[in-house]
Amino acid sequence: MNVFADLHIHSSFSDGTLTPEEIVARAVQHDLQALALSDHDSVDGCERMAASCAKAGLEYIPACELTAEQEHEELHLLAYFMDPTDPAFLEKIGQFQTVRQNRIREMVSKLNRLGMPVEVQRVFTLANCRAPGRPHVARALVEKGLCGSADEAFDRFLKRNRPAWVPKFRMCAADGISLIHQAGGLAVLAHPGLNHSDECIPVLVEAGLDGMECIHTKHSTSMSEHYLEVADRFGLLVTGGSDCHGRTKNGPLLGTIHLPYQHVEKLKQAVTDRRRRPAVAPAPDSYGILFQD
C-alpha cells in the first residue's frame, strides 16, 4: 500500500479558512496518511490538529512557517518536528505575532486615509487568531463591499507598492534556522521557485539548512525536477505540500500533492540524528535582528 503525506497546510489559526478538524476530514477523503500543519508564525492549532489526526488514524507532524530574509530577499522557512512548547520558540513567534498585528493596524490606517471605512477590530475578528495577515484585511474589504474579491483587494491596495502596503519585518535566515534547530526541529526552505532563492541556497546550506520543499502546488514539473537535483547536489532532505489555505479561488488544494511517505521517514531519521548530537547554545544576541521590507 502506498502511503502519502502533505507537509504544507495552513489553518484558520493563521491565514487559512479551514479548521484543523476540517483539514483532517478532507485529508481522509484524499487518502493522505500524514499531515503537517504549518501555520504562519503560529503553533496554536497544533494541539487540535494532533487530536484530530489521532482520532482519524493519521500521522501528525508538528510544523510552522516562518518568514526570513537573505540578501534583502524574502524567503520562508518551514520548521518540522520542532517542539511546539519550546519556551524560546514560543517567545520568538509571539514577537512575530505582535509585528503582524501592528502591521494590520498600519494597513487599516492607510486604507482609512484613502477613504476605505475598514475597522481594525473587524479585521481582527475575521482573523480570529494571533497571527493575522493581509488576507484578513482583504476579507474585510470584500465584506464592506469595497472590493469585489480578495484578488481585487490585493491588486488595488495590499500588494507591494500598492497604496495600503506596509513593509513587513523579518529575521535573517541564519537566525531562523538556528531558532528552529534550538527547538529541536529541522529547517526547510519553502517553495524556492516562488521566492527565486536559488542564489541563496549555498549560503543557507552553510547556515545549517536541512531540506527543501521541492514539490509544491505552484512548482511546475520542470521546476520540481530542478529543485530535486539541487537538493541532491547539496545533500538536502526533500519535502512537499499543497500550501493549502482553504477556500480560496483555486479551491482547498488539499489532495493536489501526494508526497511519498519515504520522505517523511527521512525527515524523522534526520531529526532523531540531530537530537543525538550535543546541544549548541545560541549566541547571546541570536534571533535579535529583524529586517524591514
N, C-alpha and C positions, 0 to 999 in steps of 0.2 A: 504494500500500500504506500502510495506517495504521500508525503506529509509536507505541508506548505505553511509559510508564515507571511505576515505583513508587519514590517518593523517601523512603520512611519504613519501614525494615525493621530489626529487631533480631536479633542472632545470639547464639550461645552465648558470645560474648565479653562480653556484658552479661547481661541477664535474659531473653534468648530461649532457645529449646531447639534450634534448627536451626543446623548449622554453615554457614559461607559456601558450601561446596560443595552442601549440600542446598538452600539457598535458591536458588542458581543453577539447579539441576536443576528445581525447581518452577517457577521463573520461565519457563524454556523451555517447560514444559507449558502455561503460561497465556499464551503469546505476548507476553511482556514483552521489550522490547529494551534498556531502560536501567534500571539499578538503583542505588540509593544505600543503602549500609549505614550506618545512623545509630545506632550503639550508644550507650548512656548512658555519658558520661564515659570513653569508650574509643575508641582507633583501632587497637587491637591486631589486629582482624580485617581491617583494610584490605588488607594485602598478600595474604592468601589470597583475599579477595573479588575483588581486581583480577585475580589469576592465574586464578581460576575463570571470571570473566566473559570474559577474553581467550580462554580455551580454548573457551568456548561461543559466542563471537562476539557477546557482549553488551557494551553500553557500561557502564562502571563510573564512578560518581561518588563521590568521597570525601566523607564526611559524618560528623557526630557530633551527639548531642543533649545539651544542657547544661541544668541546672536553674537558674533565676534567680528574682529577687524584684523586684516593683514595687509600691510602696504596700502592703507587707506581704501581697501576694498572690503565690502561686507561679505561675510560668509557665515554659514550656520553649522553648528556642531551638535551632533546627536550623542547624548550620553546614554550608554546602555549598561544595565546591571549595576548602576550606582546605587548606593544606599539612600533611599528617599527620606530617611530620618536623620541623615548626617547633619549635625549642627552647622558646620561651616558652609555646607552646600545650601542648606535652608536659609542661612543668613544672607548669602550672596544673592540667591534668586529672590529673596524678599526685597533686596535693594533694587533688583531689576524690575520687580513689580511696581515699586514706588515710582521709578523712572517712567514706566508705561503709563501709570495713572496721571502723572504730571503732563506727559505728552498729550494725553487725551484732553486735559484741561486747556492746554495751549491751542490745540486744533479747534476745539469748540469756540474758544475766544476769537480766533481768526475768522471762523465761519460767521460768528455773530457780527463782527465788524464788516463782513461782506453782505450783511442783511439776511443771513440764514438763521432763523429763530430756533436753533437747536439748543436743548438744555443739557448741560453736562451730566446732571443727575440721571436724566433719561438714558444717556449712553451707558452709564454705569449699571443702571437697572437692566438694560438689554443685555449687557455683557454678563452680569450675574457671576462674576469671577474676579479674582485678584490680578489677573493678567490681561487686561483689556487691550484691544488693538484697533487698527484702522477699520477692519470690517464692521466693528460695532458702531463706529461713527457713521459708516455708510448705511447701516440698517436704520439708524435714527433719521438720516436724511430722507430715506425712502419712506419711512413711516409717516413723516411730516408732509409727504407729497412734494418735497423739494427736488427730488431726483426720481427718475422712473425706475432705476435699478441700481444695484451696488456698483456695477461696472461704470455707469454714468457718474456716480458719486466719486469714484476714484479718478476717472478721466477728467472731470471738471475741477475737483477740489483736492483730492487726497494723495495723488501720485507725487513723486519727486518733482519739484519745480512748479507744482500747481499752487494756487493761492492759499490753501489751508494746510499745505505741507509743513511739518515740523521735523527738524533733524532728530535722529534717534541716537542715543548714547549706547555704546557697546564696548566690551572689553577686548583687549588684544587676544589673538588666537592662542598664543602660548599660555597665557594665564587661564584661558578657558580649558585647554587640555589639561593643565595642571590641576585645576579645580575638580574636573571630572575624575582624574586619577586619585586625588586625595579622598574622594567619596567612594573609592573602590570600583569605579566604573571604567568603561572603555570609551575613548573619544573617536567619533566617526565623522568624517566630512559629509555633510548632507548635500544632495543634488548638485554636484560640482558643475554640471553642464548648464545650470541656470545662473550660477554666480560667476561663470567664466574664470574659475580659480585655478586653472592648470599651472600658472606660473608660481602660485603659492605652495603647491603640493610639496616640493622638496623641502621647503622651509618648515612646513607643518610636520613632515615626517621627522625632521631633525628635532622638532619640539616634542615629539612623542606620539604623533597621530597613530591610532591603532587601525583604522579602517576607512572605507569609502563607500558611500551609497551609490553603487554602480547602476542599480536597477531602480528606475523612478518613472512615474506616470508620464512626466514631460521629457524624459530622455528618449530619443529615437533609438531604433535598433543599432544604428551605426555608432551613436553616442554611447550607448551601453557597452558595446564591444570595445570602444576606445578606452573607457574607464576600467573595464575588466583587465585590459592589457596594462594600464597604468598601475592598477592595484597589484597585479602580478609582478611588475617590474620593481615596485617598492616594498613588496612583501606585506601588503596591507590586507586586512580582512575585507570581505565583500558583504554588503548588506543591500537591502532593497525594500521599498514600500510604496504604497499608493499616495501618501501625503494627503489622505482623506481629511476633508474639513466638513463633511456632512452634506447638507442640502444646498449645494452650490449650482451654478448654471450647468456644470458638467456632470451633475449627479453626485452621489456619495463617493464614488471611486473605489470604495471597498470591494475587493474581489477582482480588480483590474490587474493587480500584481500578485503573483504566487511565487514567493521566494522559496526555493528548495530548502528543506529543513537542515541539510548538511551545513549550511552557512550559520545557522543558529548553533549547531553543535560546535563549530569552530569558535564562535564567539564565547560560548560557555567554557571551552577549554582555555581560551586566552585569558579570560577573567580569573579563572582558577589559578593559572600560572602566575598572573600578576600579583594575586593576593598571597602567593607563597614567597614573593620576594620581600626583602627588608623594606620597611616603610621609609620614605624620604620626606623629611619635614619641609613644608613650603618656606620660601624666603619671607622675611618679616613684612615686606611691602607687597607680597604676592596678591594678585587679584585687585590691587588698589586702583588701577588706572582704567578709566572709561574714555572711549574715544567718541567724539561727536561727528555725526554725518547728517 
